[in-house]
Amino acid sequence: MSRTEGCHHHPVPGVPATRPFAPSAGQLPIEDHALIGDGATCALVRRDGAVPWLCLPQFDSAPFFVSLLDAERGGEWSITPAGLRGGEQRYADDTAVLTTTLAGDGGVVEVTDFLALRSGADLTEIAASGRSQFVRLARVVAGTVTLTIRFAPRAQCTFDQLGGAWVIDSPDHPDLPLHLRSSHPLQPDTHGALTATITLRAGQTYESSLGWSPERQISVGTSAVTLCARTTEAWRRWTDRITYEGPQRALVRRSALTLKLLDHSSTGAIMAAATSSLPENVGGERNWDYRYTWVRDAAFSTYALRRIGLTSDANAFLSWTLNCAERDGGPSIMYALDGGQPPEEWTDPNLRGWRDSAPVRWGNAAAGQTQHDVYGELLDVAYQWVRAGGAVNDHLWSALSTLADAAAENWRTPDHGIWEIRAAGRPFTYSVALCEVALDRALRIAEMTGRTCPTEAWRTARDEIRATLLDGAWDPDRQTFTEQLSFDGSSRGGLDGSLLALPLRRVVEFTDPRMVSTVEAVRRELDAGDGLLYRYRHDVSSDGLHGGEGAFLLCSFWLVDNLTEQGRLDEALELYDSLCARANHVGLLSEEIDPRDGSFLGNFPQAFSHIGVIASGFRLSRAIEARR
C-alpha cells in the first residue's frame, strides 16, 4: 500500500466528485464520521467538515463539543464553504491525519484535522503530559471559496484575547486552561460562538488550533504544516510495527490504528468506544456510555494485538488491568481510564440524543453488576501475560488465586452475563464457561511459574463446572448449546451470540459435533440477513429493556472464526470480506448494523468490531497458509 507524502492531497484539476449530504434532524449518519486522537482524547470529524464530538481533557471527561447528541444545543466547530454540496474524507496512509474535501460554490477546499504528536515522542508521553493541541488546516485547492468559521462550545464560555490567542473559560471545564489560535480574526457573536467569514483563492490557507494544558500558559504557535508533518511521522513510526500480511491487510492496519486511537496511552486502557449514547435502535432506550474499559475487552484486545506484532501495546493493557485487580484485591467489570470506577450513571436532561434518541447517559451502571465471566477474562489475561514472559509476584498471585477461588464458589450463582442485561440474573452459559476458564488458567499459571495452589480442589472444581456446562447447556432436542444452563431439567432459554465464543476460549473444540450444530442453530435463529447476526432476541422480558437493536458485528466475526476452524475456509473468507465491506469510507465500524439498510448503530467506532477484523483476519491468514 503506497503512502501519500505530505499533509495535503491534491485532487485532479476541477471539482472532484463528492457525495451529497443527507442529514436527518440536522445530523449526518453515524457512518459519515471519522476519528482523530492523540492517546489522551479523541474527536469525531463529520463529512461536512464539522467537529461534533470532543471530550476534554481525557476520553471520558465532560464533552466540549457534543452536537453528535444534539444538533442545536450540543455545540461544534465547523469550517464550511459557501454553497456546500458534498464532501469526502480520507486518512493519510497509516496515520490518524484526516483530510476532508469539501465542494462549494466557486471551488474546493481541503480541511486537514489532527491532534498533534511530536515526531520523536512516544504516544505515552503525549498522553501523560496533559498537553494537547487540535489543529485544523483549510487549504483551497481549486477556485475561490468563501469559508464560514464557527467555534461554538456546548457551554456558554467566556472569551478573552491574550497574546494573539483567545483564552477560553468553560463552566464545564473550570480547571482546564484552553486557548484558541486563528490565522484570521474571529469575533464573538450573540450566541456564544467565535465566528469569521473569509474568502480564499487557490493555494491560500486558513489555520486554527485549540490547545489545552495543565499550566495556565499560551503555547508558542507552530505552523500547522510543521505540526502535520511531525504527527504524520509519529503515526507512521507506530504503524511500521504492524506485521500483518493476510486478507484485508489495509483494513486490519486501520483497525489496529483505530484501537490505538481508543487507547489511553499513559495507562494502556482501551475504551470500548469513543462515544456515549449513540443508539442501538433509533428512538430506543438502549443508549450507553462506552468511554470506559471492560476487563473482557482486555482479553480479546491483547489476543488480537499480539497476533499482528503489537506486543508492547498488548503488554501495556495487560499490565494496567492486572495492576488494577491487584490494587483492589479483586476484579471490577470495568474501569474508568484512571483505574477507578466509572461515575454513577445519570441521564442528561439537556441533550435530545442522536436523531432524538433519548436518553443521553453519562457513566455506566453496569459497573455495579455481577458478571462472573470477569474471573475467566482476567485470568486469561494473566495467562497471556505469563506466556509472554510477564512476572507474577506474591501479591499478584494472591489476587489471581482469589479470582480462581471466587470462580469455584460462585459459578452456580446467576449473573447479568456478557451482554449486561438489566433484568434479573440468570445462569448464563458464557459466564459459567468463563468460570471454568478461570480455574484452568490459574492451574496453568501455577504450573508455569512454580506457584503453590490447591491443585486438586481447583482441578476438581474445573472438571465439575465443565461437566455441568456440557450437560446443562446442551439441548438434545434442538441439538445446540443454549444461552443459559439448566441445573434441574428446566428451560435452558434461547440462544445468544456468545456461544460462538466458547471455542475461542477453548471450552469446546471448534470441530466438536455439538459446536458445529450450535453454529448452525445460531445462524438460523439469530440471523439478521447477509451474514449479520443478532446477539440475542430482544424484548423487555429477556433483558429488562424495551425495543430491539441492530445486528452485533462481533458475533459475525466469531462466526468467521468458527467457519475457519471447521475447515469451511471459502465460506469464512466470503463472510469476512462482506463484513469488512461494511466499514465506512475511512475504514471505521460501529457496534451494530441496521439490517434494514446497512446503516450504523451504536457507539462508534467500536473496539470490539475492530478486534473482530484483526483476530478473524489473523485466523484466516493462518488457515490459508496451512492450506498451501
N, C-alpha and C positions, 0 to 999 in steps of 0.2 A: 504494500500500500504506500503510495507516494505521499510525501508531505508537502503541504503548501507553505512556502517560506514567507517570513514577514508577518505583518499584522493586518494586511489589507488583502482582500480578494478582488481581483479586477475582472469585472464581467466583460462579455463581448460588447462591442460597440452597440449603442442604442439601449433601449429599456429591456431588461431581462424579463422573461415570463415569471409572474408571481401569482400565487394562489390568492383569490379574493377572500375577504374576511366574511365570516358568517356568525356574528355574535348573537347570543341569546341572553336576554335580561342584562345586556351591557357587558357580557363576559364571553370570551372565546372558549372553545372546548378545552378540556384538560390537556389533550394531546398537543395543543398549539402553544406549548411552553417548553423552554429549555432551562437547564440548571447550570449555575456557576457557583464557585465557592473557593475557600482557602483553608479548610481544615478547622476553622473556628465557627464559621457560619456559612450560610448559602443564600442564594436568591434565585427566584424564577424570573425569566425574561420572556414576555409574550411575543408572538409572531408579528404583532403590530408595533414592536419597539418599546413597549411599556414594561416597567418592573412592578408587578402586583404583589410580590411577596419578598420580605426581608425581615428577619428577626435579629435584634441587636442586644448585646454583642455576641451572643452564642446562639447555636441552633435552636435551643429550647427556651430562649429568652422571649420577652414580650415583642410582638410584631411592630415594626416601624412603618412598613407598607403592607397592607393586607386587603387590597381591593380584590384579590383572589376570592375572598369570602364575603365581600360586599362592594359592588361596583361603585356605589355612591358615597359610602361612608368609610371605606377601608383605606383610602389613600394609595397613591402610586407615584412613580417617577417616569414621565413619558417624554419622548423625543419624537415628534410627529410631523411628517411633511404635509404641506397643504395638498388637499385632494388625494389623500392616501387611498390607494386602490388594492394593494395586496403586498404580501411580504413572504420572504423565505429566510430560513436560518440554517447555519452550518457551523460546526466547530472547526477550528484549525486542527489538522490531524494530530491525534494523540495528545490533546490538550483540553483544558476547560476554558479556552478563549473562544468566545462566541461572536459571530457576526450575523446581524440581521439586515437583510437587503430590503429596502422599502421603496416602492414605486409611487410617485405622486405627480401632481401637476408640474410639468416642466422638467422633470428629471428623476434621478435615482440617487439615494443616499444609503451608505453602509454605516450601520451603528455597531461598533465593536465593544463588547462588555466583558469584564473580568474582575475578579477580586485579586489584587496584585500579590505576587510572590516575588521573592528575591532569587535570582538565578542560582546563587551558590548556597541557598538555605534549604534545610530540611523542612518539610511541611510541619513537623512537630514544633520547630522553632517559631514558625509563623503563628500557630495557634496559641502557644504558651506566652508569647509576647503581649497578647491582648491588643495589639495594634493592627488594624485592618484598613484597607482602602479599596473602595468600589469605584472603578474607573469606567467612564463612558466616553467613547471617541466616535463622533459622527463625521463622515467624510463624503462629500458629494462626488460621485463618480461619473455622472452624466447630467448635462443641462444645468439649470439654475433652480434651486429648491428653497422654498420658504419653510423654515422649521419653527414649530411651537414647542418650547421647552416648558415643562411644568413639573415642579418638585413639590409634592403635596403629601406630607406625612399624615398618618392616621390621626394623631392627636394634634390639637392646636398648639403649635410651638411658638417660641419667641426667637426671632431672627435679629442678630446684631452683626454689623460688619466690623471686621478686625483684621488688619494685616493682609488685605487682599482676599479674604475669605469671609463667608458667612458663618458665624458661630451660632449653633442651634441648641436651644434648651427645650427638651421634650419632657412633659409631665410623666410620660410612660417610661422614661429613661433618665431619672433625675440625677443619677451619679455618673452618667456617661457623657463625657465631652464629645461633641460632634461638630464637624466643620465641613463646609461645602465650598469647593472652588469651582469657578466657571470662567472659561476664556472670554465670554461675552457677558455684559452686565445682566443681572437678574433683579427683578423688583417684586416686593411683596404685593399680593393682591388682597382683596377684601374677603377671600375665602380661606385664608391661612396657608397660601402656597407662595412659592417663589416662581416667577414666570419670566419668559422672554420670547420675543418673536424676531428671528434673524433670517436673512437671506444670504445664501452661499452659492457660489459658482463652482463648476467642476474643479476639483483639486483643493478646494478650501475645506477647512475642518472646524469643528466645534469640540472642545474638550471640557469635561467636568469630572469631578471626583468627590466622593463622600468619604470622609475619614473619621475614625474614632480610636481612642486610645485611653489607657488609664490615667495618663498625665493630662493636665489641662494646658495643652500647648498646641499651636498650629504647626503641622508638619511642613517642612520645606517642600515646595512643589517640584515634582519631577515630571518631565513631559510624558504624556500618555503613550506616545510611541515607544519611548525607552522602557517604561513600565511593562508595556505589552511584550516587547522582545524578551525582557527578563522573565516574565511569567511564562511565556511560551517555552523558553529553555528549561525552566524549573519543572514544568509538567512533563516535558519530553525526557528529562533525566529520570523521572519516576517511571513513565510507561516503557522505557527501554528495558526495564527489569522483567516485563511480562514475557513468558516463554511459550505461550500457546501458539500452535500452528494447525489446529484442527478445523472442523466445519464452522462456518460463520465467524471467521477469525476477526474481522473488523468489529462485529457486534460484541464478541467476547471481550475484546480490548476496551471497547466503550463501556461495557458493563463493569469491568474492573475499575475503570476510571470513575464511573458513577458511584460505586461502593466507596471509593476513596473520597469522593465529594460528600458522602454521608458519614464519613469517619471524623470523629472529634480527635484530631491528630495528636493532641497533647496527652490524651489518655488511651487512645485506641478503641474507644467505644464507637460502635457503628449504629446509627439510628435506623429504625425500621423504615422511615420515610422522611422526606424533607418537610412535610406539611401536616396540618391538623384539619380535620373535619371536612375534607373532600368526600362527598357522599358515596356509599356503596350502592345506593339507589336514589336517583334524583327525586327529591321531595320526601325521602325517608328519614328515619331517625338513626340509621347506622353510620354515625359520623364520629370519628375518634381522633384523638391526638396521638400521632405516631412519632413524635420527635424525641423518643427515648430508645434505650437499647434493651432488648429482650435476651435473656440467657440462652433460649433455644436458638436465637439467631446467631449466637456466638459459635455454636457447634456447626451449623450449616455454613456460616461465612468462612470460618477458618478452614474447613474442608475444601471449599471452593478456591480460596485464595492460595492455599498451599499447592494445589494442583497446577497452577499456572505460574509458579515461581515467586509469588509474593509472600515468602515465608516470614519476613520481618514484620509485615503488616498483620499477618495471622498471629504471630507471637505476641504482638502488642495487645491485640484484642484478648487473647488467651490470658496473658499476664494480668491485665486490668480486671477481667471478670473473676479470675481466681483470687486476686487480691481483695476484691470487694467481699467475696464469700468468706475469705479468711479473716478479714477485719471484723465482719459482722457475726462470725461464728456459725454461719449458715447462709443459704442462698436466698435471694429475692427473685421474684419472677422477672422483674425489670428494674432498671436503674435510670435515674437522670444522668446527664452526661458528667456531672461532678462526682458520681458514685453514690449519691444519696437517693432518696426515693422521689418519684415524681410528685408534684404538688397535688393536693386534693382536687379531684375533677370538679369543674364548675362550668356552667352554661353562660355564654356571653350574651347578654340581652341586647347589645348594641350592634351586633352584626347579623345580617339576614341569612348568611350562608351562600355557598356557590349555587347560583341559579335558584335562590330562595329555598335551599335545602337546609333548613334549621333542624336541630340546634347546632350552633358552633360551640365546641367544647375545648377547654384547655385543661391539662392534667389528664390522668388516666386512672379510673377507679379499678381497673383490672389489676393494678399493683397490689391490691389487698385480697385478691382471690387465692383460693387453694388450687394449685396446679402441680400435680405430682410428677409430671414429666421433667420438672426442673432438676430433680435429683439425677436423672439419667443424662440430661443435657449437660449439666455441669461436670459430671464425672467423665462423660465422653470428651468434653473439652480438656479436662485434666489428662485423660489418656493420650489425646493428641499431643498435648504439651510434653508429656514424658517421652513419647515416641520420638519427638523432635529434639530430645536432649535436655528438656527442662528439668530443673531440680525440684524435689519435694522435701521441704524442711519439716521439722517435727510439728510446727504449728499448722502448716497446711495439711499435713497428713491427718492430723486430728480433725480438722474441718471436713476433709473428704471422708474420713471414717464415719463421722456423724451423719453425713449425707447417706451413706450406704445403710447405716442403721435405721435412718428415717424411712428410706425406701422399703426396707424389710418390714417396718412396723406399720406403714400407712397405706400400702398398696391396695388393700381392700376398701379403703375409705373413699367415698365419692368425691369427685373434684369438678372443676369447671372446664377442664380439658384444654387442648391446644388452641381451640377456636374461641376460648374465653367467653363462654355463654353467660348471659346474665339471667339465669334461671337456676333452679335447684340443681345441685351437683349430681353426677352420675358416675358409675364405674367405667370410664372411657377406656376403650381398648388401647389407644395410643399411650395414655397415662400409665396404665398397668405395664405395658410393654417397656416403657422407659424406666420403670422401677426395676425390671429385670436387667435392663442395660446398666443401671447404676451399680448393681451388685456385681455384674460381670466385669465391668470396667474397674471397679475397686479391686477385685481379685487379681486382675491383670496388672494393675499398677503395683500392688503389693509384691507380686512375683518379679516384676521388672526392677523394682527398687530395693528389694530385700526387706521391706517393711513387715512388721508383725501385724497380724489381724486375726479375727475369729474366723479362720478359713472355713471350717466345717459348717458353722452357723450361717455364714454368708452363702456358701455353696448350696446348702440345703434350702435356704430361702429363695435363692435364684432359681433352682430347679423346680420348686413348688410353684413359684409365680409363672414360670414358663409352661408347666404342665396345665395349670389352671387356665392360663391365657389360651393355649391352643385348643382346649376343650370348651371353655366357657364363651369364647368369642366366635366359635365356629358354628354356623347354622347348616346342618346337613341337608335340610330341605331346599334351601336356596343355594347351597354349595358356595358359600362365601363367608369370610370373616365379617363381623358386624362392628358397628361403632362403639358398642358397649358390651361388657361381659354379663353373662348370666351365671350367678353362683348357685341358683336353685331351680333352674329349668324355666324361669320366667322369660319374658320377651327380651330379646337382645337388641331391639331397636333397629334402626335403618343402617345405612352406610354413610361413611364420610371419607373425604379425600385423604385423610391422614393414614388410612390403611395402606395406601400406596407407598408410604414411607417406612413401613415395617422392615422390608428387606434392606433399605438404606441403613438402618440401624442394626442390621444383622440379627434381627429377631426371628425372621423366617427367610429361607433361601428364596431368591428370585424365581428359581425353577421348581420350587415345591408345588405340586399339583394344586394344593389349596390356594397358594398365592396366585397361580396362573388363573384359576377360576375366579378368584376375588377381583383380579384386574378386569376381567370381562364383566363381572357384575357391577363394578364401579363405573365402567364405561357406559354400561347400559342404563343404570339407574340415576346417574348424576350427569348424564350427557346434556350439554348445552349447545351442541352443534359445532361442526367444523373443528373438531379436536379440542374444544373447550369443555371444561368440567366445572360444575358447582362443587363447592367444598362439602356442602350437605344441603338437604332440603329445608328451607327456612319457613318458619311460622312461629307465632308467639308461644306455642306450646313446646317447641323444641329448644328455643334459646332465650325466651323472655322478651323478644323484640318484635315489633310489627313490621310487616313488609318484607320483601325479598332483597336480593342483591345480585350482582353480576357474577360472571364466571371467574373463578380464582386461578390466576395464571400459574402459580407454583404447582398446583395439583396436576396441571397438564405436563409440566416439566418432569414431575415424578412419574407420570405415565411414560414419558420418553425413556426414563431410566429403566423402568420395568421391561418395556419392549426391547430395549437394547440388550439387557442381560438375559432375556429369554431367547435371544438369537433372532429376533424379528427386526433385523437391522434396517432393511429398506423401509419398513413401516415406521420405525423410530426416526429415521432421517427425514422422512416426508413430514411427520408431525413436528419435529424440531424446526425444520425450515419454515413451516406455516406459522409457528408461534413466534419465531424471530421476525417474520414479516410483519407482525403486528406492532413492532416498535415504531415509534413516531419518526418524524423527519430527521431528528438528530440522534436516534438510537436509544430513546428512553422508553421505559414501560411503567405503567401504573400497577396498582394492586390487582385490579379486576378489569374485565372487558364486558361491555354490554352486548349480550349475544344478538340483540335485535339489529344493531347497526355497526358493531365493531368499535364503538367509541370507548374511551377510557372512563373508568370509575374508580373511586377510592383514592387514597393518598398517593402522592406522586413526587418524584419517582420512588418506586417501592424496592427496597433492598432484596426482599425475598424473590421477586421476579427476576432481578439481575443475577442473583445467586443461581437461580434455575438455568439461566442462559449459560453461565460458566460451568456449573457442575455437569449438566447434561451434555454440553459440548465436549468436555474432557472425557466423559464416559464413552461417548460416541467415537471420539478420535482414537481412543484406546481399542475399541472394538473393531474399528475399520483397519487399524494397523494389524491386529491379530488375524483378520480375515485374509490379509495379503499373503 
